[in-house]
Amino acid sequence: MEVFILEIVLGSKRITLEDLINVTRRGYKVKISDEAYEKIDKARALVDKYVDEARVSYGITTGFGKFAEVSISKEQTGELQRNIVMSHACSVGNPMPIDIARGVVFLRAVNLAKGHSGARRIVVEKLVELLNKDVTPWIPEKGSVGSSGDLSPLAHMSLVLIGLGKAYYKEELLEAKEALERAGIEPIPALSSKEGLALTNGTQALTSTGAHVLYDAINLSKHLDIAASLTMEGLHGIVDAYDPRISEVRGHLGQINTAKNMRNILAGSKNVTKQGVERVQDSYVLRCIPQIHGASKDTLEYVKQKVEIELNAVTDNPLIFVETDEVISGGNFHGQPMALPFDFLGIALAEMANVSERRIEKMVNPAINHGLPAFLVEKGGLNSGFMIVQYSAAALVSENKVLAHPASVDSIPTSANQEDHVSMGSIAAKKSKDILENVRKVIGMELITACQAIDLKGAKDKLSPATKVVYDEVRKVIPYVAEDRPMYIDIHAAEEIVRNNKLVEDVEKAIGQLEF
C-alpha cells in the first residue's frame, strides 16, 4: 500500500493561508527544496565574504539599533548574534497558542529559505526540524511594537534553537533543552554572523497571529450566515430581501455571496415568509443581512490578499542580493503593511458580533419579536429566560468596540529614536484574536436563542433541510429551556459547537459549499 506524506516544500511554490494552517494545525511536514538550499548557500557565502573583508554592514559588522555605529570585529560576530537573541527575549503575558507559535517558526523558515537573509543551512533546517518533530517554542504574546519586526517574540523562538528558553514537546511545556532532547534534536552549537539578526528581525509573530485569526474569521462568517438563517426561521423572516437581483445591482461580492447562502440555507423552509404576507418588510438586522455580513466578508477577502503576500515576504534587514554582491539596509521589517489590515480585520469581526447581538435582542424583546413570549420563556416573571443571555452578548459587543479601536494609529519611538515610527501591528493582530473569541461566543448565543424561538413557535417541523440539520445539532447538547437554569453551561456548549466547525460541515453536506 502506497503511503502519501502530506508536506509543504519550501522554495517550490508560494505559501498560501491554507498551507500555513496545514502545517500549524494538521501536522503537515515541511521540507526544504534543492532550489531553496542553493539560494541559502549563495547568500551565506556573501555574508562570509563581508565578514572576511571587514566591510561595514548593519548587524553583521556593527551593533544593532542605536548601536549601528559601533564596529564589531570578526572575532566578536558570533557573540554579537548570540547576544541579540539573549537580550531581545523580553516578551511578557500569556503564551501564544501552540498553533500560532508553530506558525511563527514556519514563517521564519519560509523567510530564511528565500536566500536574502544569509543564515546557514543549519538554521533553516533546525526550524524545520522543530516543526516536524513537534517542538514548539514558548513565546509570550506581548512585547512587540511591530518594528523592527517582532524582535522580542522572535528572540524567544530563537532561544530554543540554541537550547535555551522554554518549549512545548507534544503540548507539554518544558525547558527547551529537555524538549529538544525528547525530540532527538541537537541545538545549534553557536550562531554565526548575521544569524541572530536574521532570526529576530521580521514580522512573523504578528503575521502568524493575524493569519490564524483570519482563517477562523472566514469560517465564522459562514457560521454567522447559519445563525442568521436560524433566526429567520424563528421570526418568520421575509426572504424577498435575498433576491439575487437586489445584490447584483449593487455589485459587492460579499453581499452577493451572503444572499446566495441565505437563499440556499433557507430553501424549503415553511416558516419564512414573503413580503406582504405577515408584514411589508423586516427590520435591518434581517433585511440587510447580505449587506452587513457581506461587508465583513469583503474585508476578510482584502485582509487575505495582504496576508498571503506577507506569508511569502522577506522581512529581514539588511537584505542580501547575491546577483549584485550587495548587502542593503532597508525597512521590510516594518509591520505597517499588516498593521492596517489587521486593524480592519478586528473591525470586520466586531461588526459580525454587533449584528448577531441585535438579532438576539429582536428575538427576546416582546415589542419587536412578532408574537414570541418576552425573553423566550414560559411563565415570564417567574422565569427570566433569555434575558441575561442578551446582557452577556451586549457586554461582549461593547468590549469589542473598545478592542476595535485601531492600534496602527499609535506609534512610540524606540531605540533612542533610531526607530522613530513603529507599527503596533502586533497589537492589532492580538486584538483581532481577542475580538474573534467574543464573536464566537455571541454567535453561539444567537444559535441557542434562535432554537428557543423555533420551539416556542412550534416551527421545528417546518424548518428547511439545512436549518433542520443545525437545529438538531444544537439540540443534541442544549435542550429547550422550559424553566430557568444556569445558562452559562448552554452558552459554553454553543461556543464549542461553533469552534469545532461541525455546523458548517453538516450544512455543506446538506446543500453544498457555502460561499465566502
Secondary structure as UniProt FT lines:
FT   STRAND          7..10
FT   TURN            11..12
FT   HELIX           17..25
FT   STRAND          29..32
FT   HELIX           34..52
FT   TURN            53..54
FT   TURN            58..61
FT   HELIX           65..69
FT   HELIX           74..76
FT   HELIX           77..88
FT   STRAND          92..95
FT   HELIX           98..112
FT   TURN            113..114
FT   HELIX           121..132
FT   TURN            133..134
FT   STRAND          135..137
FT   STRAND          140..142
FT   HELIX           151..161
FT   TURN            162..163
FT   STRAND          166..169
FT   TURN            170..171
FT   STRAND          172..175
FT   HELIX           176..183
FT   TURN            193..194
FT   HELIX           195..200
FT   HELIX           204..235
FT   HELIX           239..242
FT   HELIX           244..250
FT   HELIX           253..266
FT   TURN            267..268
FT   TURN            275..277
FT   HELIX           284..287
FT   HELIX           289..310
FT   TURN            311..312
FT   STRAND          319..321
FT   HELIX           322..324
FT   STRAND          326..328
FT   TURN            332..333
FT   HELIX           336..364
FT   TURN            366..368
FT   TURN            370..371
FT   HELIX           374..376
FT   TURN            381..382
FT   TURN            385..386
FT   HELIX           387..403
FT   TURN            408..409
FT   TURN            415..418
FT   HELIX           425..457
FT   HELIX           460..462
FT   HELIX           465..477
FT   HELIX           487..499
FT   TURN            500..501
FT   HELIX           502..511
//
